[in-house]
Amino acid sequence: MISLIIALFILSFIVFIGVLMKEDVVKTANKNRFRNTRINKNAPADEGLKATKVWSWQENESGKNYPKELTSTKQIQWDKAFLNKIEWKLFEDICMEYLRIKHCDANVTCSGADGGIDITIKDNQDRIIAFAQCKSWSKPIGVSHIRELFGVMASERVKVGVFLTTSFFSKEAKQFAIDKPLVLIDGDELIRLINLLSPEQRERIEKLINKGDFSTPTCVHCNVKLIQRTTKSGPNAGRVFWGCVNYPRCKVTMHISKKAA
């Protein structure tokens, strides 16, 4: 019986991955990738990944009974301009919450900096079934990052990988992922998926944003908000940058992009 439950869970996860795939080339690759998998005809597979009775049942069964009515301080318009304002740590939290919404019976946790993996998805038996990588970037995601994710998947024997970014993927990166169990979600696609969520599901994500400052970056070591500092001397005197409040104990710095200036 346990084996049957595990098999059904993995099957539903594969169907979920198939739903996220884009049209044309990615859909064709998806058919080849899972051609030997028996499809559950009763599984939710609509383009919008809407909250169906199946997802609702999974959420209740997993014990994660989120309130139906949540308080929001303001309505958020999800578009590319807004997505680009979100700092890297909050972007990871948003990706994690989205995966929780779509995997109500899975354990979605932050993996930290270990092995370059940001998010780990486990089944109810605490077995890893997927890795996810998040990048809040303005420049394109190159093939090297996708290869790195796939390499970690292979070494850890994890079957599925998801890469989410505020940016977009290079042609080489998308080509590399075609015949592999990889899901590439760029900024435009993530916005589309979030906008297709039910109001209750969107509220769960927007609560993270409405907690406070969503644009000031977080220190990768101390997990606190950085502050703006100014170089006092040298060839870069007068340059403004993000620095940790725990300096000199922590010397983490970040470049201030034009959009954040």
N, C-alpha and C positions, 0 to 999 in steps of 0.2 A: 504493500500500500504506500509506504514512504517513497519507494522508487517511482511509483506512478505519479505521486504528487510532484516530486522533483522534475520528472519528465514534462509534466504539464506546465510547470512554472517556466522551464527553459523554453518550451514551445511558445508560450505567450510572450516571452521576452524577445524571441526571434521575430514574431509577428510585429511587435512594437518597433523593432529596428527597421523592418521592411517598410512600415508606414512612414518613417522619417525620411526615407530615401527620396530623392528628387526624381523628376521625370526623365524620360529618354534614356541616356547612357547609364545613369545610376540605377534606374529600374531594371534595365537589361542585365546589368552586373548582379543585381540582387537576385534575379531569377536563377542565374548560374550558381551563385554562392550558396543558395539554400534549396537547390533542386532536389536534393535527397531528403528534405525534411517534409514530413507529413503536416499539412496545414490544418489548423483548427478552424473550421468554417464558421464557428460561432464566436470567434475572437473579434474584438473591435478593430476595424481596418479602414475607417473612413479617413479622408485626407486631413480633416481638421483635428484629429486626435481628441475628439470631444469627450467630455465626462459621461460615459455610458453607464448602464446599470452594472456592467462587469467591473469597471474601475471602481464604482461606488462600493460594490460588494467586497472587492479586494481591500479597500481602505478600511472598511468596518471589520473585516476578518483579521487584519493585521493589528488591530487595536489602535490605529491612528485616527481617532474620531475628531477631526478638526471642526471647530464651530462653523455653522453655516453663515452666521452673520458676524462679520468682523468690522471693526471701526477703522475708517481710513481718514487721514487728514486732508488729502487732496487727490483729485483724479489725475492719473498719469497718462500722458499720450505717448505710446510706445512707437518711436521712430528712430532712424539712424542717428539723428542729432542728439536725442536723449541718451541712447545707448552709449555713444562716445563720451558722454560726461561721467559715466559710472566708473569709479576706481576699480583696480584689479581685484582686490579682496572681495568687495561686494559683488562683482561680476561672478566670481567663483560661487558665492553663496546663492546667487540667483540661479545659476546653472544647477546647483545641488538641489535647490527647492523644486525646480522644474522636473528634475529626474525623480524626486520623491513623489510628485504629483502623478507622474506617469508610471511609477513603479511602487504603488502603495504597499505591496507586500514584500518589498526589497529593503535592505538596509543600505542606505546611501550615506556615506561618511566622507569627511575630508581626509585625504591621505598625507597632507603636508608636502614637504619637498623630497620625500623619499622616492628615488628612482624617476623623478620627473613626472609622477602621476599625481593629479590634483584630487580626483574623486574615485572612490572604490565602491562598487555595487556588489553586495553579497546576497545570497539567498537565505532562507530561514535556517539553513544548516550551517551558516557562517562560512560558506564557500564562495570565493570570488567568482563572479560570472561576467564582470565587465570592468574596464578601466575607462576613465574619462579625463581628458586634458582640456584646460581652459586657458585662453590667451586673450587678454584685453589689450589689443594692439591696434595701431593705425596702419602699419605696413602689412603687406600680404604674408600669409603663412606659407613658407616654402616646403618643399618635399622632405627636407631633412628632419623637420619636426614630426611629420607623419611617419617617416621611417623609424624614428626614435620610439614613438608610441607603439608601433607594430613590433619593434624589437623587444620591448618590455613585455608585451602581450605574449610573444613567443617564449621568452625565457621563463615567464611565470605560468605559462600554459593557460592563459585567459583567452576565451573564445571571441569576445567582442570588444571593440574599442570605439569610443566616441570622442570627437574633437570639436569643441565649441569655441568660437572666436567672435569678437566684435568686428573683425576685419573681414578678409576674404581669402580664399585659397588660390595659390598659383595653379596654372594649367598642369604643371608636372605633379603637384601634390594630388590633384583630383584624378589624374591618370593613374598614379600609383595606387590609389584606394579602390579603383574600379573592381578588381577581381579579388578583393580581400574583405573580411568582415569588419569594415571600418565605416563609420558614419561621420560625415563631415558636415557640420552645421555652421554656416557663416553668419555674419551679423544680420543680413536681410532675412535669412531663413529663420533665425531665432526670433526676430521681431514678429514674423508671420505666425510662428507657432504660439508665441505668448498671446498675441491678439486673438487667436482662435480658442483660447481657454475660456472656460465658463467664468462669470463674474466672481464666484467664490474662489476659484482656483487662482485667478489673477490677483485677488486680494491677498492671498498667502504670499505671493511674490512681492507685491507692492508694500506690504507691511515691513519688509526688510529695508526698503528704500526710505520709507517715511519715518524710520527710527531716528534719523538725524542727517549729518553730513555724508552725502553719498559720492562726492567728487574728490575730496582730499585723499590722496593715496595713503595706504597703511604700510607701516614698516614690516618688511618681510621677516625680520628677526624678533622684534618686540611686540608685534601685533597691536601697535598704537598708531594713531594718526601722526603723519609727518607734519612739520611746520616749515614755513618759508624762511630760508636763511640767505645771507648775502656774503659772497667771498670778500674778505677784508683786504687782501693784498695779493701781489703776484700778477701774472699776465691776465688772469681772469677776474681781477678785482672789479667789484660791482655786479658780478653775475649772480642772479637770483636762482636758487635751487631748493628742492625739497630735502630736508634733513631730519634726522630722528631727534626727538626731545631728550633722549637718553645719551646724547653726545656729551663727553668723549667716549663713554663706555661703548656706545654703539655708533659706528661711523657709516651707517647706511645712508646713501644719498640717491636722489632720483632727479632726472632732468624734468624741468617744467615745460611741457609742450605748449605750443601757441594757443591751443584750444583751452588750456587750463590757466593761462596767464591772465 
